[in-house]
Each structure stands twice: as structure tokens, then as C-alpha cells.
Amino acid sequence: MSVSSGNKTKISDHIKFDMFKGWEIEKSTARLCLMNLFLHGVGDLQDTPDIDVTDSLKRGDIGEVAKSEKVDIILANPPFGISSSDIPTTDEKQAKKDGYFLRKDFWITTSNKQLAFLQHIVTMLNENGRAAVVLPDNVLFEGGAGETIRKKLLEETNLHAILRLPTGIFYAQGVKANVLFFEKNKNQKTPATKEVWYYDYRTNIRHTHKKNPLRYEHLEDFVKCFNPNDRKNRKETWSPDNEEGRWRKYSYEELTSRDKTNLDIFWLKDENLIDLDNLPEPDTILDEIIENIESALVSFKTIKENLE
């Protein structure tokens, strides 16, 4: 396949000026994003990519994402925490009574920002659109709205992979995160997700921002296993004979049979905790204890705010 110089120019201009669209509620973060794009050859001094400094969850009176706003690819790291106000709701009466904002295209009302943004991202996708979203562990196991959203996500999108990241890579120190990869399919009678492939890049792995930052080469094995060009021919590295394999699949039936459709799954043995004759350095143990306590505090705070 050959591309003429004229078409190359058109493609280049499309990538540079028209392809990207973004939303960011913090002005300083939006400016940082624009600078990064500019340094990577996207946009120029006269014409920059379109980044709206606004709360992207709110859709005004319409209460849903307009067809003209839908996109083909979404890369997102949604905000962390619980909203005390400006909560999206699927109930028009509740929107008027409690001052929440209406989202008719959501599955369920929730004050959890990650769960709200996950629903928003699904509604933003065109048919066959793809998404890669960074989300904390609580999205995988939280009950109530979380359970409903996980079931809907498995039914209405093809959630084909979850990358389990080391502690502290995203969000606050001690918070564990994952990358969820899914695509939006046509409406169908059977669930869109047939199986979910997990890559555990957390157990027995430690990164720090200064001494051992996460780099692309650390994820090369994940990319190989992910097999983006031929996903139907993925192969597990885990097996009964190789219990240390980090790449493993679970069927839709296995996942939905778990309590609350819990997607928070591990199978590797944590060597640092089990091998008493080969313990890590004391500062490493202390760091892990601090991280676990901080993560637990975040979970307790979420539970308390939900009860309130």
C-alpha cells in the first residue's frame, strides 16, 4: 500500500491538529498537557489541541453524551476519591431534589469518582471503540454500585485484559492500580466479554519513582503476551506446571460466579511474605507495611463516606 505525499500531509495535519480531544478540570494540568503535546509535535503555537477545562462528567440539560461527542479511542486516568457534591445520578427526581446532575446514560448512581468515570468512558465510546483506563483496586471489588457496574461492563463491553500494576505507580502512595482494556461492541444477546486476561505485574515486583522507576522495557513481556495484533491467539504463561506464570485468563462464567463479581484476582505467591529465610531489607518491609496501612485507610474512608 502506498500513500501519496498529498495524503501524507493530510494525515499528518489530522494527527497534529484534529485527532486529539481532552477534558481536564485543573487549569495547570491542562496547560501541562498542552505543553507535552506541543513538545511531541502535536499542535503548534497558532493552533493547539482542543482541551476543555471543565468537569467532563456533566452534560448539561441533555443528561447524556451526544453522538457528536463520541470517540474511537480513550486513554484515561480518572480522578481518585469520593464526591461530596456534584454527584451524577440516573434519577431525574433525585437530580432535582438533591442537586445532583443527571446522567441518563449511566447504569447506576454513585458518588465514587472512578465508578462514575468508568461509566462515562463507556458512554463516550463509539461502536467498536477502545479504551485503556487506569483504576484503583476498589473498582474491582467494591460492592453496591461497583458490583452492578462490573456486571454491566462484562455484559456490554469486551473487557479483554487487566494489567495489575505495582503499588504506588498511580494515585497516592500505597494505592494499588490497574489498567483495564476494553472495547464497546454492538448490542447483543450474549455478554460481550468471553474471557478476561490478567497480567500480574505487581506480586514480587517493586518500583520507586527515584531509584527504580517504571519504564517501557519492564512491560515488554506484557505487550508480548497482550499480542495486540492477534488477540485471538493469546497464550497463557501460567499453567499447573508453571505456577509462576504472570499471564492467565478467566472465563466470563468463572468471574461472574465469584462473590459480587469480584475481579480482584491474584494467584502468584508473594515470596517476600512466605519465604521467612529470605526476607527483604527492613526498610523495604517497613515501606510495604506503610503502603498497606495507607491503602486500608483509603478503603475505610471510602466505606465511611458511602455510609454517610
Secondary structure, DSSP 8 states (H G I E B T S, - for coil): ----HHHHHHHHHIIIIIS-EEE-S-HHHHHHHHHHHHHTT-S-SSS--EEE-S-TT--GGG-S--GGG-EEEEEE----SB-SSS-EES-HHHHHHH--EE-TT-SS---BHHHHHHHHHHHHEEEEEEEEEEEETHHHH--THHHHHHHHHHHHEEEEEEEE--TTSSSSTT--EEEEEEEE----SS-S-SEEEEEE-STT---BTTTB---GGGGHHHHHHH-TT-GGG---S-BTTBTT-SEEEEEHHHHHTSGGG------S--HHHH-GGG---HHHHHHHHHHHHHHHHHHHHHHHHHH-
